Amino acid sequence: MLRVSARRTFFFLLAAIVAVLPALGQSDTPAPPFNGFAHFAIRVHDVDVARDFYKKLGFEQAFDLKKDGVPYEFFLKINDTQFIELYHVTEKEPRAGFLHICLEGVDLNAIHDDYASRGLTPKPVGKSVTDNILFTMNGPQQPFGPQLIEYTQYMPGSLHTNDVGKHLGQDRVADKLVAVSLAMQNPDAARDFYINQLNFKPVAGEPMHLHLPGNSGQEVEIVSASLGSRARVTLQTDNLGKAARRLRGKGIQVTKDEGRLSITDPDGNILLIEER
């Protein structure tokens, strides 16, 4: 009896140790929060065509960046803190479609240092060409290479901050970016990376939808590589019927499915519009 009891005690203790192992090494300090998405970036075949399309949605160009007097990056405004970035395809970069997401940090240096403390390798925080602060980091493998993740904090006097209250189209069909789908070679591994390394939180009942750290309520969706190079983003409106009428009035083809609108831009990127 004593030998059996000792064996049971051993297995009980072993099970207890296994149960607490995942918590070992984790900090009690919460991860620094994000304000939400700052932008998503896409490369397009024809910037003029793309701008005309997004202007029909009410998204005006706020500013652009130039090199030797030639524009190479265009910033279309969703709201005062969220943008769509457009880049030309080039001979060196001929593939159109999704490029990256950028997350707006409450305290960018704290986010950077938190990542470094976890053994991640973020690039140093520096000043961007728009006069904000910025750092980048590689994430999981996407269909066309490692994911690039940008992080920014808006600073006084930057191009973004100086445009607050401007270029807010009255006919915007949506006024907030709330979700971005990320195509991954290994969705399960990518999900683990976002949860265990970046402190994103699973959405209840939607295991591949993950909330950004903080209270924005915004989320990434981890999807299979079959999405390819296309961007797929979800925008929020307060009146889905009104948004549908505006789109159809501009001659844009709209599909309504599962209580949301779906439209496709000239480069095949998918825009979903939901009422939230």
C-alpha positions, 0 to 999 in steps of 0.5 A, a space after each residue: 500500500 505504501 509503495 502504491 501511495 508513493 507512486 500516486 504522489 509522484 505522478 500527482 506532483 509531476 502533473 502539477 509541475 507540468 501544469 505550471 511550466 507554461 507560466 514559468 519565466 513569464 512576467 507579471 508586468 502587462 505588455 505595453 498597449 497599442 492605440 490600434 492600427 496606424 496604417 496598412 500598406 499596399 503596392 499598386 500597378 497604377 497609383 492614379 487608378 488606385 487613388 481614384 478608386 479610394 477617393 470614391 470611397 471618401 478616402 482623400 490623399 493627405 500627403 505624399 513623400 518625394 525623392 528627387 521631386 518624384 512621389 514614391 509613397 502616398 498617404 490616404 486618410 481613413 481618419 486622423 490616426 489611420 491611413 492607407 499607404 500606396 506604393 508603385 510597383 517597380 522593376 525591382 518590386 513588381 508584385 502588387 498587393 499587401 506589404 505590411 501593417 503598422 501599429 501605433 504604440 502608446 509608448 514606442 520605446 516601452 514596446 521596443 524594450 519589452 520585445 527585446 526583453 523577450 529575446 526578439 530582435 526589433 530594429 532600433 527606434 528611430 525617426 521616420 521621414 514623416 517625423 514620427 518615431 518608428 521601428 520595424 521587426 520581422 514576424 512569421 513567414 508569409 507567402 512571399 517572405 518574412 512578415 514586416 511589422 512596423 510600429 510607430 508613435 505620432 509626434 508633434 510636428 509630424 506630417 501625420 499630426 499636422 494633418 489632424 482635422 484635414 482631408 476627412 472626406 465627408 462621403 467616407 463609406 467607413 471611418 475606422 480600420 478594425 481588422 487586417 487578415 495576415 496570410 501565413 505559410 504556417 497559420 498555427 505557428 504564426 498564431 503562437 508567435 502573435 500570442 506568446 511573443 507579441 501578447 495578442 489575445 484570442 477573440 472568444 469563439 474565433 481562435 484565429 482572430 487576435 486582439 491587439 494589446 490594449 483596449 482598441 478592440 482591433 484585431 488581426 486575423 491569421 489566415 492560410 497562404 491561399 490569400 496570396 499577396 492580396 490585402 484583406 482588411 475590415 473597415 467600420 461604418 455606423 450605417 451599412 445601408 448608407 455605405 452600400 448606397 454610396 458605393 453603388 452610387 459611385 458605380 462600385 460593385 458591392 457584394 453583401 454577405 453575412 451582414 457585411 459589404 465586400 468590394 475589391 480594389 483595382 489590384 484585387 485587394 479585398 475591403 470588407 465593411 461592417 457595421 459595428 
